[in-house]
Amino acid sequence: MITCDGLRSDEILDRLPITYRQLNNWTATGRVKVAHYHLGKEIVTKGGSGRPGCYSPDQIKIIARVAKLLECGFDLQRSFELASDLGVFEQVMRELWYMEADFIEERARAQEARAL
C-alpha cells in the first residue's frame, strides 16, 4: 500500500506563488515528477484527468526553490538548474540577499545626502 507523505497539487498551489498552468507544464515536460495520484481516499500510481497529483517532499522543495528564483527574476531554465542543487541555490540566495542589503544601504545614503 502506498502512503502519502507529500502534497497534492492543490495544496502546493495554496502555499506557493505559482499557477496551476505552471505546475501542470513543469509536470508535463518532466521538470518535476508526480509521486502518485489521489482517487478519493485511494492512492493510485496512474494519473488521469481530474486526479490530483501528489508530489514527494524532494519535488516540493524543487518547486518551492524554482518559485523563489522566478520571483527574483531568473528565467525558467536557469531556475530549474539552480534549484536542483541545494548548495548552489543557497549560495545564489545569499548573493541576492547581500545585493539587496547593499542596495538598501546605498539608497539610505543617497536619501541622507539629499536631506543635507
Backbone as a ProteinNet text record, in pm:
[ID]
protein_1_A
[PRIMARY]
MITCDGLRSDEILDRLPITYRQLNNWTATGRVKVAHYHLGKEIVTKGGSGRPGCYSPDQIKIIARVAKLLECGFDLQRSFELASDLGVFEQVMRELWYMEADFIEERARAQEARAL
[TERTIARY]
83.8	0	87.8	50.2	124.5	74.8	169	131.1	171.4	104.6	127.5	200.8	323.3	398.3	425.9	363.8	384.6	264.8	255.5	143.1	77.5	-54.4	-128.3	-104.9	-130.9	-107.6	-186.5	-311.9	-390.7	-330.9	-269.4	-205	-79.4	-6.6	112.9	72.7	-32.6	-78.3	-127.9	-180.7	-224.3	-105.9	8.7	123.2	229.9	235.5	342.6	287.4	365.6	319.2	336.6	275.5	276.7	132.8	111.4	-22.7	-37.4	-162.7	-190.5	-122.9	-129.9	-69.5	80.7	147.4	291.6	321.8	256.5	282.4	248.7	139	98.6	201.7	250.6	352	482.2	526.2	650.5	639.5	520.2	498	493.7	421.3	406.9	540.1	628.6	758.3	866.2	830.1	924.4	1018.8	995.3	1082.3	1061.1	937.8	905.9	822.2	823.2	754	651.6	536.4	431	468.4	456.2	485.9	370.9	248.9	128.5	7.6	-110.6	-234.2	-336.4	-427.2	-534.8	-665.1	-734.5	-866.4	-957.8	-1018.2	-1092.2	-993	-1018.9	-926.1	-819.8	-836	-743.1	-624.4	-506	-385.2	-347.9	-332.3	-300.6	-175.7	-112	12	-9.7	-125.6	-153.2	-245.5	-209.3	-288.1	-398.1	-466.1	-572.8	-638.3	-720.4	-788.5	-870.2	-850.5	-928	-867.3	-759.5	-694.2	-580	-588.6	-479.8	-349.9	-244.2	-113.3	-58.2	21.1	84.9	235.7	302.4	445.6	520.9	636	718.1	780.9	826.4	892.5	1010.7	1089.5	1202.4	1155.2	1048.4	994.5	935	872.2	814.1	924.2	1036.9	1149.5	1197	1207	1249.6	1146.8	1019.5	913.4	920.5	940.1	947.7	1069.9	1183.9	1304.2	1285.6	1226.1	1201.5	1109.1	1004.1	911.1	985.5	1075.1	1151.7	1244.3	1312.3	1403.1	1327.9	1211.3	1129.5	1088.2	1053.5	1019.1	1137.6	1259.5	1379.9	1420.2	1349	1375.4	1453.4	1485.2	1555	1458.8	1511.6	1424.9	1402.1	1306.4	1264.1	1376.2	1446.6	1555.6	1660.2	1705.1	1809	1755.5	1629	1569	1575.1	1541.6	1547.7	1691.1	1782.8	1923.7	1973.2	1941.7	1987.5	1912.8	1785.6	1703.1	1737.5	1795.9	1823.9	1940	2021.6	2136.3	2119.2	2092	2063.6	2178.6	2301.5	2416.4	2424.6	2405.5	2408.8	2292.4	2173.6	2056	2081.1	2132.5	2157.7	2261.3	2363.8	2465.2	2404	2320.7	2255.5	2166.8	2090.4	2001.5	2081.3	2195.3	2281.7	2332.2	2377.9	2427.8	2318.2	2198.9	2087.1	2055.4	2063.4	2036.7	2140.2	2268.8	2374.2	2356.2	2318.1	2295.3	2180.3	2074.8	1960.5	2000	2076.1	2120.4	2207.9	2299	2384.1	2299.9	2200.5	2113.2	2037.4	1984.6	1909.4	2000.7	2121.2	2217.5	2255.5	2279	2314.4	2199.8	2078.8	1961.9	1946	1970.8	1960.9	2065.5	2187.1	2292.6	2254.7	2196	2154.5	2043.3	1950	1843	1898.3	1997.8	2060.6	2131.2	2200.1	2272.8	2177.2	2061.8	1961.7	1902.5	1891.6	1832	1925	2053.6	2150.9	2149.2
-119.4	0	125.1	219.5	344.7	440.7	502.6	606.5	741.1	843.6	977.2	1063.9	1102.9	1194.7	1326.6	1344.3	1465.5	1558.7	1642.2	1735.5	1717.9	1730.4	1730	1862.2	1861.1	1981.7	2101.2	2079.8	2192.5	2248.7	2163	2210.1	2290.7	2248.6	2323	2460.8	2464.2	2591.7	2687.2	2633.3	2718	2778.8	2712.1	2753.8	2832.7	2814.4	2875.9	2970.9	3072.7	3170.8	3121.9	3007.4	2956.4	2925	2911.8	2884.2	2736.2	2695.8	2558.4	2529.1	2624.6	2604.1	2581.8	2659.2	2640.5	2499.7	2460.8	2329.3	2218.6	2232.9	2133.4	2124	2238.4	2240	2175.8	2210.2	2153.6	2002.5	1954.1	1810.3	1745.8	1806.4	1750.6	1743.9	1839.8	1842.4	1765.7	1706.2	1623.8	1699.9	1828.1	1905.8	1865.4	1831.7	1774.5	1649.5	1561.2	1433.9	1411.6	1360.3	1324.1	1189.4	1178.1	1051.4	952.5	1001.8	919.2	1011	952.1	1028.1	987.3	1078	1050.5	1032.6	925.7	898.9	878	987.6	981.4	956.7	854.9	820.8	721.8	671.7	573.1	643	583.7	635.5	539.2	592.9	510.3	563.9	478	519.3	576.1	553.2	605.8	726.2	830	952	951.7	1059.8	1076.9	1210.9	1249.1	1377.1	1384	1488.1	1508.9	1447	1373.8	1315	1405.3	1457.9	1545.5	1468.2	1516.6	1456	1491.3	1401.1	1424.5	1422.4	1523.3	1539.2	1504.6	1439	1398.6	1522.9	1510	1624	1678.9	1590.6	1638.9	1721.8	1677.7	1752.7	1885.6	1884.8	2008.2	2111.1	2064.6	2156.3	2220	2139.6	2193.7	2294.7	2260.4	2351.4	2483.6	2476.2	2597.4	2681.9	2616.9	2690.9	2758.5	2686.7	2744.8	2865	2852.7	2964.6	3087	3065	3176	3239.1	3155.9	3208.5	3284.3	3235.2	3307.2	3443.6	3448.3	3577	3673.1	3618.3	3701.6	3743.3	3693	3736.6	3639.4	3521.5	3423.3	3363.3	3321.3	3254.8	3110.2	3045.1	2912.1	2809.4	2805.9	2707.4	2723.4	2846.7	2872.1	2842	2871.7	2843.8	2695.4	2611.2	2466.3	2417.8	2475.9	2438	2469.8	2590.5	2632	2560.2	2533.1	2472.5	2327.2	2260.2	2116.9	2090.2	2190	2174	2269.4	2211.6	2294.3	2389	2341.6	2427.1	2548.3	2526.2	2636	2730.6	2675	2757.7	2848.3	2792.2	2872.8	2980.8	2949	3048.6	3162.8	3129.6	3232.8	3320.5	3259.4	3336.9	3428.5	3379.9	3465.4	3584.1	3558	3665.8	3769.3	3721.4	3813.9	3894.4	3829.7	3899.2	4008.6	3977.2	4077.9	4193.1	4159.6	4264.9	4355.5	4295.9	4375.2	4461.5	4405.3	4481.2	4598.9	4575.6	4684.3	4792.4	4751.5	4846	4931.1	4868.9	4941.8	5040.2	4996.4	5083.8	5201.7	5174.7	5279.3	5379.9	5330.9	5417.2	5505.4	5449	5527.5	5638.6	5609.6	5711.4	5823.7	5784.1	5884.1	5973.3	5915.6	5994.1	6089.1	6042.6	6129.2	6245.5	6216.4	6321.1	6425.5	6382.3	6476.5	6560.6	6504.3	6574.6	6685.7	6670	6772.9	6886.4
0	0	0	-80.6	-91.3	17.3	87.5	183.8	126.3	170.1	115	217.5	182.6	269.3	197.9	82.9	5	10.9	-89.6	-101.3	-236.9	-238	-364	-436.3	-564.7	-645	-592.3	-549	-497.8	-368.9	-287.2	-163.9	-195.4	-297.1	-338.6	-390.1	-471	-528.1	-419.9	-310.4	-198.9	-123.7	-127.9	-47.5	-123.3	-254.7	-332.7	-438.8	-476.1	-575.3	-719.7	-750	-886.6	-927	-1056.2	-1105.9	-1139.1	-1156.7	-1198.6	-1331.9	-1423.7	-1556.1	-1546.9	-1459.6	-1443.6	-1392.5	-1283.4	-1225.3	-1324.7	-1394.3	-1493.5	-1606.4	-1652.3	-1757.9	-1710.4	-1589.9	-1537.7	-1523.6	-1487.3	-1474.4	-1612.8	-1704.7	-1839.6	-1913.6	-1887.6	-1955.7	-1879.4	-1765.7	-1690.4	-1599.5	-1581.2	-1490.9	-1345.5	-1311.3	-1179.2	-1202.1	-1104.1	-1120.1	-1009.8	-1050.1	-955.8	-894.7	-762.4	-694.9	-712.7	-699.1	-713	-726.5	-738.2	-757	-651.8	-623.4	-528.6	-605	-573.6	-629.6	-509.7	-463.6	-337.3	-224.9	-144.5	-36	-81.4	-202.5	-256.8	-322.5	-308.3	-372	-484	-604.1	-720.4	-790	-868.6	-934.4	-1073.7	-1131.4	-1266.2	-1257.1	-1330.4	-1328.3	-1431.3	-1433.8	-1529.8	-1506.8	-1595.8	-1585	-1456.5	-1381.9	-1260.3	-1136.3	-1151.1	-1032.8	-988.9	-866.9	-822.2	-802.7	-864.6	-846.3	-709.6	-655.5	-525.5	-546.9	-495.9	-516.7	-388.7	-404.7	-289.9	-226.3	-101	-35.1	-115.8	-180.1	-260.8	-380.2	-445.4	-558.8	-513	-396.7	-341.1	-315.5	-263.6	-238.5	-368.5	-473.7	-603.5	-654.8	-644.6	-689.2	-612.6	-481.1	-398.2	-435.4	-459.4	-498.2	-633.7	-728.2	-860.7	-847.7	-767.4	-747.3	-693.5	-598.5	-540.2	-644.2	-721.7	-823.6	-932.4	-970	-1068.3	-1013.7	-884.6	-822.1	-826	-818.6	-820.1	-960.7	-1062.4	-1198	-1285.1	-1234.5	-1316.8	-1418.6	-1533.8	-1630.9	-1586.9	-1649.2	-1606.1	-1613.6	-1724	-1741.3	-1632	-1611.8	-1510	-1370.1	-1345.9	-1215.2	-1183.3	-1279.9	-1255.6	-1238.5	-1313.2	-1297.9	-1157	-1109.4	-976.5	-864.4	-884.6	-779.6	-753.9	-851.9	-835.2	-740.2	-713.2	-623.1	-504.6	-386.4	-268.6	-235.6	-245	-213.5	-304.9	-433.7	-530.6	-505.4	-480.5	-453.2	-333	-224.2	-104.2	-131.4	-210.1	-244.2	-325.5	-422.8	-504.4	-417.6	-327.3	-241.2	-147.8	-97.1	-13.4	-93.2	-215.9	-302.3	-328.2	-356.2	-379.3	-254.5	-138.7	-13	9.6	-13.8	3	-95.8	-220	-319.3	-276.1	-223.2	-177.8	-57.9	34.7	152.1	109.2	14.4	-36.7	-103.1	-179.9	-248.2	-146.5	-43.2	59.9	131.6	164.1	231.1	141.5	15.4	-80.2	-95.8	-102.4	-116	8.6	127.1	250.7	252.1	206.4	199.8	103.1	-9.1	-108.4	-51.3	22.8	83.5	189.2	267.2	367.6	299.7	189.9	117.8	61.2	11.9	-40.2	72.6	189.9	303.3	354.7	331.3	377.1	285.4
[MASK]
++++++++++++++++++++++++++++++++++++++++++++++++++++++++++++++++++++++++++++++++++++++++++++++++++++++++++++++++++++

